[in-house]
Amino acid sequence: MKKLIRPTSRRALAGALALLSLLALPPARHALESSMSAHMLVQFPLLALCGFMLAGALPQQGRERVAKWNAYGIAGLFFAAVTLAILMIPRVLDLALVDPRIELAKWLALLLCGAAVRLSWRPAGLLVQGFFLGNTLPMMAVAGQLYEDSPLRLCNAYLLGDQARLGRMLMAIALVVAIAWFAQLVLALMRRDATAGLPAEAAPSLGRRR
């Protein structure tokens, strides 16, 4: 079994399990769930990161099995988008604090979300990546706007000021991610055009050398 898992994969697995164990400790869990901002913007990404790292330790055979139903990363990114949409519902945050079953479902969903992104992002390519972000980021921005503008507490467990702060941060994150991905897209297109132009430009010089 050890031969099937590369050393880097074993380190990723150990790191993911260590981080997951730390997050599961009652002091850490209570600290991260004490505010709406930390709950959604710290605990959520850390759990997704654990899933991301765990997926990196998946053997090649397991990756090939996943790829059979995850053509072009569509199924995985669709799952991630739906999961994030559900977890941004205020009622879900409230229930996760008082119902251990919902809390467990939240943890499993975020782990699978991170794993799905890890296994789907590269196969997706720029087109499917853009479709995924084009749906997820506006949804995040709209949720942030609702959190900030609502005069009522949408989560019974959190104060109105924390809710508004989370809304502003969600909108800022959506904007930053959109700009970063668009810059990456421009650079990728520029590199592709440069690479595509190399053979045509090199052909005349090769002809002259002959």
SULUR-V294656 format. One record per run of one state. SS is the DSSP state (H for helix, E for strand, C for the rest). FROM is the first residue (numbers start at 1). TO is the last residue. Records with the same first field share a line. If there is no record, write none. Layout:
SS->FROM-TO  FROM-TO
This chain:
C->1-1  5-6  25-25  33-35  57-59  70-70  88-89  99-99  150-159  210-210
H->2-4  7-24  26-32  36-56  60-69  71-87  90-98  100-149  160-209
